[in-house]
Amino acid sequence: MNIRPLHDKVLAKRIDMPNTTKGGIIIPDTATEKPQEGEVVAVGTGRILEDGKVVPLEVKKGDKILFSKYGGNEIFIEGQEYLILEESDILAVVK
């Protein structure tokens, strides 16, 4: 895959959550919400200010992130689901 997001965009892949409880009960896909945690796959060059300066993004490839529930656009590349998010949709970096 050779994709680079533009400007202040980030390409992320959702991290799958387990579909069973600690007690071993299987939760069906229809009853689960999509996870709000992901891993950064690629980042853009940065946000462009009005005066033309470029501010680099705070996240980098490989960072684990938390993002807003309805943020970003879902896309499918080579059968895999990814999200294209703006940096402002990212809530936190998980360490």
C-alpha positions in Angstrom: 0.0 0.0 0.0 1.4 3.3 -1.0 -0.9 6.1 0.3 0.1 9.4 1.8 -2.7 11.6 3.3 -2.7 15.3 2.4 -1.9 18.2 4.7 -3.4 17.6 8.2 -5.0 14.3 7.5 -4.1 10.9 9.1 -4.7 7.4 7.8 -5.5 5.1 10.7 -6.6 1.5 11.1 -9.0 0.5 13.9 -7.8 -1.8 16.6 -10.2 -4.7 17.0 -11.7 -5.2 20.4 -12.3 -8.7 21.7 -15.8 -10.0 21.1 -16.1 -12.1 24.3 -16.5 -11.0 27.9 -14.2 -12.1 30.7 -16.8 -14.8 31.6 -16.6 -16.2 28.0 -19.9 -14.9 26.7 -19.6 -14.1 23.0 -21.0 -10.7 22.0 -22.5 -10.6 18.4 -21.2 -8.0 16.0 -24.6 -6.4 15.8 -24.5 -5.6 19.6 -21.0 -4.1 19.6 -19.9 -0.5 18.7 -17.0 0.2 16.4 -13.8 0.8 18.5 -12.6 4.4 18.9 -9.0 3.3 19.2 -6.6 2.9 16.3 -3.1 2.9 15.0 -1.7 5.5 12.7 -0.6 4.0 9.4 0.4 7.3 7.6 0.4 11.0 8.2 0.2 14.1 6.0 2.8 16.8 5.8 1.1 19.2 8.2 -1.4 22.0 8.6 -0.9 25.0 6.3 -1.4 28.3 8.1 -2.8 31.5 6.3 0.7 32.9 6.0 1.9 29.7 4.2 3.9 28.1 7.0 3.4 24.4 7.5 2.9 23.2 11.1 3.9 19.5 11.4 1.4 17.0 12.9 1.9 15.8 16.5 1.2 12.2 15.7 3.5 9.9 13.8 3.3 6.5 12.1 2.8 3.7 14.6 1.2 5.8 17.3 -1.9 4.4 19.0 -4.7 7.0 19.1 -8.2 7.6 20.4 -10.5 9.4 18.0 -14.0 10.9 18.1 -16.8 8.5 17.6 -18.1 9.9 14.4 -14.9 11.4 13.2 -13.2 10.6 9.9 -14.2 8.8 6.7 -14.1 5.1 6.3 -12.4 3.7 3.2 -11.5 0.3 2.0 -8.0 -0.4 0.6 -7.1 -3.9 -0.6 -10.0 -5.4 1.4 -8.9 -3.6 4.7 -10.9 -0.9 6.5 -9.1 2.3 7.2 -10.1 5.8 8.5 -8.9 9.1 7.1 -9.1 11.6 10.0 -8.2 15.2 10.4 -5.8 15.9 13.2 -8.5 17.7 15.1 -10.6 14.4 15.2 -7.8 12.8 17.3 -8.5 13.1 21.0 -5.4 11.5 22.5 -2.2 9.4 21.9 -2.1 6.2 24.0 1.3 5.4 25.5 
